[in-house]
């Protein structure tokens, strides 16, 4: 839980990065927190889309669809 809180705080301070988002996704996934996982996956997808990285964004979208 502390990793997710830290990730949320980092995002709140404008420190969004691929590493932070992936760590949050991994943490939520390992703990079986589906709703939290979906939120972080959607944030990661938006991050990739904003960076113009369409292939990773599409892969994350597939994972979101499979998780739902």
N, C-alpha and C positions, 0 to 999 in steps of 0.2 A: 504494500500500500504506500509506503514511503517513496518508492520510486515513481509512482503515479503522481503523488503530491508534488514531488520535485519537478517532474515534467510539466505539470500544470503551472507551477510557479515560473518556470523558465519561459513558457509560452506567454504568460502574462507580462513578462518583462521584455518581450520581443526577441527572445533568444531561440526562436524556432529553428531546428536543424533536423536533418534526416536522422542523425544518430539519436537524438532525444525522442523523436517520434517512433523510431523502430524499437527503442528500449521500452517505451510505454506499451506498444503493441505486444511485444514479447512478454512483458509482465502480465498484462491482462489475459493473454492467451494461456500462459503457464498456470494461472490461477483459476481458469475456467470462467472468467467474468465476461460473458457474451456481450452484454449491453455496453460495457466499458470498452471491450475490444472493438466493437463496431464504431464507436465514437472515435477512437484513435485511428482506426483504419481509414475512416472518412477524412480525418484531418491529414493523414499521410497522403491519401489520394489527391486532396486539394493542394498539398505542398508540391507534389510532383507536377500536377497540372500547371501551377503557377510558374514553375521552373521550366516549363515546356518539355518535360520528360514524359512523353506520351506512352512509351512502352511500360515503364514502371507503374504509371497511373492506371493503365489497363490491367496489369497484373494484380494490383491492389483491388481494383473494382471486381475482378473475378473472385478474389478471396472474400470480399464483402458479400457478394451474391451467394457464395457457398456457405458462408457463416449464417446467413439469415435463414 
